Amino acid sequence: MKKVILVILLFSFTSAFSQSLNTRKWRKTQKDSMEKAQAFYDDGLKWLALPIFLKLQEEHPEETYLQFITGLAALERADVHPLALELIQKAYNKNKKIAGIDYDVARAFHLNYKFDEALAQLEIYKTKNKKLSAKELEAADLLANYCNNGKTLMANPLPAKIQNMGKPLNTPGSEYVPIISSDEETMVFTYAGDSSIGGRQNYFNEPDPYGMYYEDVYISKKKDGQWQGGRGVGPTIKTNDHDAAVSLSSDGQTLFIYKDNRSNSGDLYVSYLQGNTWSVPEALRGDVNQMLSWEGSCSMSADGRVLFFVSDRKGGYGGRDIYKATLQADGSWGNVQNLGDKINTKYDDDAPFIHPDGRTLVYSSCGLNSMGSYDIFKTKLNLTDSTWGPPENLGYPINSPDRDSYYVLSADGKHGYYASGKEDGEGLQDIYMVTPGMPGFEPALALVKGVISVQGKPVEGQLKIEVPSKSLVYAQVKSNTETGNYLVNLPAGNNYKLTYTWGKLPEKTFVIDAQNITSYMERVINVNFDTLAPEPVVTNTPTPTKTDTVKTEDAFKPDEPIPGLIYRVQIAAYRKPQNYSGKHLAGLGKIEKLYLNDGIYRITIGGDFLTLPKAQFHRAKVKAAGQPDVFITAVYQGKRIYLDELYKMGMIGQRKN
């Protein structure tokens, strides 16, 4: 029965061959392998068929059909495109009458950057085949368009460096769809290889040595500026079935996943980071997922209110279109809108990424002026009329004749990340970093991050971000329950009021001036709710008296200097040295930089204070002068020390009741 099936498969594919594949002298294992590979190929699983074809082709190098079919399968992998061209040309030289082979030769030339040769071969294809269908002519014209676009783009290369991320991040397996937190500290990606849960499986999740590795979601963190090897995100997401990460929120706390559970056409799910554990993914509520359509990629705006996603639902401009949905009051996604024909084409458009600046959209398209399959494009939102500008190709060498998609950018725009199957890779697909992420791109936004803690211990605090001039709540976020970490991106054009709360303790408020910024800025604000030393309540009196200070902030005893202990009044803090403009604080003392043992550059005013009440008094004056964030930093023997530690050490007395 197997022999009959094999003969039928081979002859159904090779009816135009002048000679059939001769398997009479093949071993049974070779015939079985050929049958398996052909079945993979016919099912569209060419990457699974390729290694089997390659082995058989080495054992039977002169078989024309094997040369041809192996070459066609090799077109699916960028790292073996030169071999694909070599094998298809060998088959072509032996038999130019193979149906459609002129088009296949043109495809191989195109994927190997031989655009002129591909164009010439396409002309031969159309001349020899006078009865091509409309679909075949359209495919030939599209490939010719790719070639012409490729010539134009390669004639004007961009100053971008593309670097393989190397080991341990990349492995002999496949790593793809890298997605990052906007500060480039967390990367989530999809992995398929020897370490995949379940190993090789067939369509029914059964072990199969000829099956495929199912996808798993992996995560990597930076350590000392270097990406570490990936690890599974945990059992809540890493299952025995396909699990593919498609998007990560800018703060790294919300993960979007694609799932195909065979009861639908593929849907988007969401998971939330709770401490160090991801929640069980749940299908997006609302109107994003549809039963009879495919929804496979998305990206959420920095404020968490808009979701850009891809669907092949009815009513679009082509196969896959990019849509946007708005977060509703009940937490579902609604008001779905197609982004229109300026963005979407009659071909597939996919993999949107909305930059934290809220204006820059990066996506992939098979239409427009692509140089082959999916190219990566960018477009910018016009804030005046909320329309998208003309899409621009990111250019060569970021784009190639092969598929280029799922491109993400860091908040500062310095780096871009995507996956590719280049010849210099560690495995089938690897993660690459592009520097700069988009040449000429200078995002204007403020990234604010830090840790919310109580008495030095991380907590899940609340942060409300408002735009006072517009009476608008921009976003409300929580810090991570285990680490206390939070991160927000604030686009240019507004002044933002940040209000931190925890329990019933007095809130802490900061103001970020992003009204006129024209470039990227980063600020670290670590907020510690010290239950033993609450924020002072300062009236609107320009210069509060010492009596007022004692009333509003309980005094400490003893009021005597302690050797090695000083206090500073802190008005700002940065991870990297930065200048600070304090014109509004003129007359309140010298502004200085203080660097301690915790890697933070603090900006202080007024110099050293030898007792806490004196520091408190000066702090109240600074706050009354209009400074929103003012802290007292204690320094003991050159190191930062918290006030509660001083209490425990008996160095300062208890509060007066």
PESULPE-V493372 format. One record per residue. OMEGA is omega in radians with two decimals (999 if undefined). D_FIRST is the distance of its C-alpha to the first C-alpha in whole Angstrom. Layout:
BEGIN
OMEGA | D_FIRST
OMEGA | D_FIRST
END
This chain:
BEGIN
3.14 | 0
-3.14 | 4
3.13 | 5
3.13 | 5
-3.12 | 6
-3.13 | 9
3.14 | 10
-3.13 | 11
-3.08 | 12
-3.09 | 14
3.08 | 15
-3.12 | 16
-2.96 | 19
-3.11 | 20
-3.13 | 21
3.13 | 24
3.09 | 24
3.07 | 25
-3.12 | 23
3.10 | 19
-3.11 | 18
-3.11 | 18
-3.06 | 15
-3.10 | 16
3.13 | 18
3.01 | 17
-3.13 | 16
-3.13 | 13
3.12 | 15
3.11 | 16
3.11 | 12
3.12 | 12
3.14 | 15
3.12 | 14
-3.13 | 12
-3.13 | 14
3.14 | 17
3.11 | 16
3.08 | 15
-3.09 | 18
-3.11 | 20
3.11 | 18
3.14 | 20
-3.12 | 23
-3.01 | 23
3.13 | 24
3.06 | 26
3.14 | 23
-2.99 | 21
-3.11 | 24
3.11 | 25
3.10 | 21
-3.11 | 22
-3.13 | 25
3.13 | 24
-3.13 | 21
3.06 | 24
-3.12 | 27
-3.14 | 24
-2.97 | 24
-3.07 | 27
3.14 | 27
-3.07 | 24
-3.12 | 25
3.13 | 22
3.09 | 22
-3.07 | 26
-3.06 | 26
3.09 | 23
3.10 | 25
3.12 | 28
3.12 | 27
-3.12 | 26
3.07 | 29
-3.10 | 31
-3.11 | 30
-3.05 | 33
-3.07 | 36
3.13 | 37
3.10 | 34
3.09 | 35
3.10 | 37
3.12 | 34
3.13 | 32
-3.14 | 35
-3.08 | 34
-3.13 | 31
3.09 | 31
3.10 | 34
3.11 | 32
3.14 | 29
-3.13 | 32
3.12 | 34
-3.04 | 31
-3.12 | 30
-3.12 | 32
3.08 | 30
-3.05 | 28
3.05 | 28
-3.02 | 30
3.10 | 31
3.10 | 34
3.13 | 34
3.06 | 32
3.11 | 35
3.09 | 37
-3.12 | 36
3.07 | 35
-3.10 | 39
-3.10 | 40
3.08 | 39
3.07 | 40
3.09 | 44
-2.98 | 44
3.14 | 45
3.11 | 47
3.13 | 44
3.13 | 41
3.11 | 44
-3.13 | 44
3.09 | 40
3.09 | 40
3.07 | 43
-3.14 | 41
-3.10 | 38
3.12 | 40
-3.11 | 41
-3.03 | 38
-3.06 | 37
-3.06 | 39
3.09 | 37
3.10 | 36
3.11 | 36
3.14 | 38
3.14 | 36
3.09 | 35
3.11 | 39
3.12 | 40
3.12 | 37
3.13 | 39
3.11 | 42
3.12 | 42
3.08 | 40
3.11 | 44
3.07 | 46
-3.11 | 44
3.13 | 45
3.07 | 49
3.13 | 49
3.12 | 48
-3.14 | 50
-3.09 | 53
-3.13 | 52
3.08 | 52
-3.14 | 55
-3.08 | 57
3.14 | 55
3.11 | 57
-3.12 | 58
3.10 | 56
3.14 | 54
-3.01 | 51
3.02 | 50
-3.09 | 47
3.02 | 48
3.09 | 47
0.02 | 47
-3.10 | 47
3.12 | 46
-3.07 | 43
3.06 | 40
3.07 | 37
3.12 | 35
2.99 | 36
-3.08 | 39
-3.04 | 40
3.06 | 42
3.10 | 45
-2.97 | 48
2.90 | 51
-2.98 | 54
3.11 | 57
3.10 | 59
3.10 | 56
-3.12 | 56
3.05 | 53
3.02 | 50
-3.13 | 46
3.14 | 43
-3.10 | 39
3.01 | 37
-3.10 | 34
-3.06 | 33
-3.11 | 33
3.14 | 36
3.09 | 34
3.11 | 34
-3.13 | 31
3.10 | 29
-3.11 | 26
3.02 | 24
-3.07 | 22
-3.09 | 23
-3.14 | 23
3.10 | 26
3.11 | 24
-3.10 | 24
-3.11 | 21
3.10 | 22
-3.08 | 20
-3.11 | 22
3.00 | 25
3.12 | 29
-3.02 | 30
3.03 | 34
3.11 | 37
-3.12 | 41
3.13 | 43
3.09 | 47
3.09 | 49
3.06 | 53
3.05 | 55
-3.08 | 57
3.08 | 60
-3.10 | 59
3.08 | 56
3.14 | 52
3.09 | 51
-3.10 | 47
3.05 | 45
3.13 | 45
-3.10 | 43
3.11 | 45
-3.03 | 45
-3.13 | 43
-3.12 | 44
-3.07 | 42
-3.05 | 39
-3.13 | 37
-3.09 | 33
3.07 | 32
3.04 | 33
-3.06 | 37
3.07 | 38
-3.12 | 42
-3.13 | 43
3.11 | 47
3.09 | 50
-3.04 | 53
3.12 | 56
3.08 | 57
-3.06 | 54
-3.12 | 54
-3.07 | 52
3.09 | 48
-3.01 | 46
3.03 | 42
3.10 | 39
3.02 | 37
-3.08 | 33
3.07 | 33
3.06 | 30
3.09 | 33
-3.11 | 34
-3.11 | 34
-3.04 | 36
3.09 | 39
3.13 | 42
-3.13 | 44
3.10 | 47
-3.09 | 48
3.12 | 52
3.13 | 53
-3.01 | 55
3.08 | 57
-3.06 | 54
3.07 | 51
3.13 | 49
3.09 | 49
-3.10 | 46
3.10 | 45
3.10 | 45
3.12 | 44
3.10 | 47
3.10 | 49
-2.95 | 50
-3.14 | 49
-3.14 | 47
3.05 | 43
-3.01 | 42
-3.01 | 39
3.14 | 37
-3.11 | 38
3.01 | 37
-2.95 | 40
3.09 | 39
-3.09 | 43
3.06 | 46
-3.09 | 50
3.12 | 53
-3.06 | 56
3.13 | 59
3.08 | 61
-3.03 | 58
-3.09 | 58
3.10 | 56
3.02 | 52
-3.08 | 50
-3.08 | 47
3.13 | 44
3.03 | 42
-3.13 | 40
3.13 | 41
3.08 | 43
-3.14 | 46
-3.11 | 45
-3.12 | 46
-3.13 | 42
3.09 | 39
3.14 | 41
3.08 | 45
3.14 | 47
2.96 | 49
3.09 | 52
-3.10 | 53
3.12 | 56
-3.14 | 57
-3.09 | 58
-3.12 | 61
3.11 | 59
3.10 | 56
3.13 | 54
-3.10 | 53
-3.12 | 54
-3.09 | 55
-3.14 | 52
3.02 | 53
-3.11 | 51
3.02 | 53
-3.02 | 53
3.01 | 52
3.14 | 54
-3.07 | 51
-3.12 | 48
3.10 | 47
3.05 | 44
-3.09 | 41
3.01 | 41
-2.90 | 43
2.96 | 43
3.10 | 44
3.00 | 48
3.10 | 50
-3.09 | 54
3.13 | 56
3.09 | 59
3.08 | 62
-3.06 | 60
-3.00 | 61
3.12 | 58
3.07 | 54
3.14 | 52
-3.14 | 48
-3.10 | 45
3.03 | 44
3.14 | 42
-3.13 | 45
-3.13 | 49
3.09 | 49
3.06 | 46
3.06 | 45
3.13 | 42
3.12 | 39
2.89 | 41
3.14 | 45
-3.12 | 48
3.06 | 51
3.04 | 54
-3.07 | 56
-3.12 | 59
3.04 | 61
-3.05 | 64
-3.11 | 66
-3.09 | 69
3.09 | 66
3.06 | 63
3.13 | 61
3.11 | 59
-3.13 | 60
3.12 | 58
3.12 | 55
3.08 | 55
3.13 | 52
3.00 | 53
3.11 | 52
0.25 | 51
3.12 | 50
3.08 | 49
-3.09 | 47
3.07 | 44
-3.13 | 42
-3.11 | 39
3.07 | 39
-3.07 | 42
-3.12 | 43
-3.14 | 44
3.13 | 47
-3.08 | 50
2.98 | 54
-3.09 | 56
-3.13 | 59
3.10 | 62
-3.07 | 59
-3.09 | 59
2.96 | 56
-3.13 | 52
2.99 | 49
-3.10 | 46
3.12 | 42
3.12 | 41
-3.07 | 38
-3.09 | 41
-3.09 | 40
-3.02 | 43
3.08 | 41
-3.09 | 41
-3.08 | 37
3.02 | 35
-3.13 | 37
3.08 | 41
-3.14 | 44
3.06 | 47
-3.13 | 51
-3.14 | 52
-0.16 | 56
-3.08 | 58
3.02 | 55
-3.13 | 57
-3.14 | 59
-3.10 | 62
3.10 | 61
-3.09 | 64
3.10 | 64
3.09 | 67
3.08 | 66
3.04 | 68
3.14 | 65
3.12 | 67
3.12 | 66
-3.11 | 67
3.02 | 67
-3.07 | 69
3.04 | 70
-3.06 | 73
3.08 | 75
-3.12 | 73
-3.10 | 70
3.13 | 67
3.02 | 67
3.12 | 65
-3.14 | 68
3.09 | 68
3.06 | 68
-3.12 | 69
-3.09 | 70
2.97 | 72
-3.02 | 73
-3.09 | 77
-3.12 | 78
-3.08 | 75
-3.01 | 75
2.96 | 72
-3.08 | 69
-3.12 | 67
3.01 | 65
-3.07 | 65
3.06 | 63
3.03 | 63
-3.11 | 63
-3.05 | 60
-3.09 | 61
-3.03 | 61
-3.05 | 62
-3.08 | 64
2.99 | 63
3.11 | 63
3.08 | 62
3.06 | 63
-3.07 | 63
-3.14 | 66
3.13 | 66
3.03 | 69
-3.11 | 72
2.87 | 73
-3.04 | 75
3.03 | 73
-3.13 | 75
-3.12 | 73
-3.12 | 74
3.11 | 72
3.02 | 73
3.14 | 72
-3.12 | 73
3.14 | 77
3.12 | 78
-3.11 | 80
3.07 | 77
-3.02 | 77
3.10 | 77
3.09 | 77
3.07 | 77
-3.13 | 74
3.10 | 76
-3.05 | 73
-3.01 | 75
-3.13 | 75
-3.12 | 73
-3.14 | 71
-3.12 | 69
3.02 | 67
-3.12 | 69
3.14 | 68
3.09 | 70
3.08 | 70
3.05 | 72
-3.05 | 71
3.12 | 73
3.06 | 74
-3.14 | 76
-3.05 | 79
-3.13 | 80
-3.12 | 83
-3.10 | 84
3.10 | 83
3.08 | 84
3.05 | 87
-3.07 | 88
3.13 | 90
-3.14 | 92
3.10 | 93
-3.06 | 96
-3.12 | 96
-3.10 | 97
3.13 | 97
3.13 | 100
3.12 | 99
3.11 | 100
-3.10 | 97
-3.13 | 95
3.13 | 96
-3.02 | 96
3.14 | 92
-3.02 | 91
-3.10 | 92
-3.14 | 94
3.05 | 93
0.02 | 96
3.11 | 97
-3.12 | 98
3.09 | 98
3.09 | 96
-3.12 | 94
3.09 | 94
-3.09 | 90
3.06 | 89
3.09 | 89
3.06 | 88
3.05 | 87
-3.01 | 86
-3.12 | 83
3.11 | 82
3.11 | 78
-3.12 | 76
3.02 | 73
3.13 | 70
-3.13 | 72
3.09 | 75
3.05 | 76
-3.10 | 80
3.11 | 81
-3.10 | 83
-3.10 | 86
-3.10 | 89
-3.12 | 89
-3.14 | 90
3.13 | 93
-3.12 | 96
3.06 | 94
-3.10 | 93
3.07 | 91
-3.04 | 88
3.03 | 86
3.13 | 83
3.13 | 82
-3.11 | 79
-3.01 | 78
-3.07 | 76
3.06 | 73
-3.10 | 72
3.07 | 74
-3.12 | 76
3.05 | 79
-3.10 | 81
-3.12 | 85
3.05 | 88
3.10 | 92
-3.10 | 91
3.00 | 91
-3.04 | 93
3.09 | 94
-3.11 | 94
3.13 | 91
3.13 | 94
3.10 | 95
3.13 | 91
-3.13 | 91
3.13 | 94
3.12 | 93
3.13 | 89
3.12 | 91
-3.14 | 93
3.14 | 89
3.14 | 88
3.13 | 90
3.07 | 90
3.10 | 87
-3.03 | 85
-3.09 | 82
-3.12 | 80
-3.13 | 83
2.97 | 82
3.13 | 84
3.11 | 83
3.14 | 84
-3.14 | 84
-3.13 | 85
3.04 | 86
-3.10 | 84
3.09 | 81
3.10 | 80
-3.13 | 80
-3.09 | 80
-3.12 | 83
3.07 | 82
3.10 | 81
3.07 | 85
-3.08 | 86
3.14 | 84
3.12 | 86
-3.08 | 89
3.00 | 90
-3.02 | 91
3.13 | 92
3.08 | 91
2.97 | 91
3.14 | 94
999 | 93
END
